[in-house]
Amino acid sequence: MYLHLGQSVVVPEAEIIGVFDLDNTTGSHITRKYLADAEKKGLVISVSDELPKSFVVCCEKNPLPHGQRPSVTKQKDRADSKIRIYLSQLNSQTLLKRAGTTQIS
């Protein structure tokens, strides 16, 4: 399944790590630092020109060549992954309802 984040942006639900409310989470200096570092690395994608209300952290796995098995080590798995953070004008509860859930497991 896919989750529509706003405008014309959709992401596979299997790639979603978390959906976060900006008002509640940016009170923490750790979250602000994480988002600032991600912005510097070019990992943040704004879905709309409107004021963002939430952010969605996604991890896109790079496809493996045919016949190649996934790595066993966590370090290698991180290298094979691509993190993206989407800023959405939709609030986190709206996105969770679109996903058909009220919580992320």
C-alpha positions in Angstrom: 0.0 0.0 0.0 1.0 3.6 -0.5 0.5 6.7 1.7 -0.4 10.0 0.1 1.5 12.7 1.9 0.0 15.7 0.0 0.3 17.3 -3.4 1.5 14.5 -5.7 3.8 12.7 -3.3 3.1 9.1 -2.3 5.4 6.7 -0.4 5.1 2.9 0.1 3.9 2.2 3.6 6.5 -0.4 4.0 9.2 2.3 3.9 7.7 4.4 6.6 9.7 4.5 9.8 7.5 7.1 11.6 5.0 9.9 11.3 5.7 12.8 13.6 3.8 16.0 14.6 6.1 19.0 14.2 4.5 21.0 17.1 5.0 18.2 19.6 8.4 16.9 18.5 10.4 20.0 17.7 10.3 21.1 21.3 13.2 18.6 21.8 16.6 19.9 20.9 17.5 16.3 19.7 14.7 16.4 17.1 15.7 19.9 16.0 19.3 18.8 15.6 18.2 15.6 13.7 16.1 17.7 11.2 18.8 20.3 10.8 21.5 17.7 10.1 19.2 15.9 7.6 18.5 19.3 5.9 22.2 19.9 5.5 22.6 16.4 3.9 19.8 17.1 1.5 17.5 14.4 2.9 14.6 16.6 3.6 11.9 17.0 1.0 9.1 19.5 1.4 5.8 18.2 0.0 4.1 21.7 -0.2 4.9 25.4 0.0 2.4 25.6 3.0 3.6 25.6 6.6 4.4 22.0 7.5 2.5 20.3 10.3 4.2 16.9 10.3 7.2 15.0 9.0 7.5 11.5 7.8 10.8 9.5 8.0 11.2 6.9 5.3 13.9 4.3 4.6 14.1 3.3 1.0 16.0 0.0 0.5 18.1 -0.1 -2.6 17.2 -3.1 -4.7 19.7 -5.8 -4.7 21.0 -7.2 -8.0 19.3 -10.4 -9.1 20.5 -13.4 -7.1 22.3 -11.3 -4.4 21.3 -11.9 -0.8 20.8 -9.1 1.7 23.7 -8.5 4.1 23.6 -9.9 7.6 25.4 -7.0 9.3 23.5 -3.9 10.4 26.2 -1.6 9.1 25.9 -2.9 5.6 22.1 -2.7 5.8 22.4 1.0 6.6 24.7 1.5 3.7 22.1 -0.2 1.4 19.3 2.2 2.7 18.4 5.7 1.7 16.7 7.8 4.4 14.3 10.5 3.3 12.3 13.0 5.5 9.1 14.4 4.0 7.6 17.6 5.4 3.9 17.5 4.9 1.2 20.2 5.3 -1.1 17.5 6.6 -1.2 16.8 10.4 0.1 13.5 11.7 -3.4 12.2 12.7 -4.7 12.7 9.1 -1.7 10.8 7.7 -2.3 8.0 10.2 -6.0 7.8 9.3 -5.0 7.6 5.6 -2.7 4.7 6.4 -5.6 3.0 8.1 -4.0 3.0 11.6 -4.0 5.1 14.7 -0.5 4.1 15.8 2.8 3.0 14.2 3.9 -0.4 15.3 
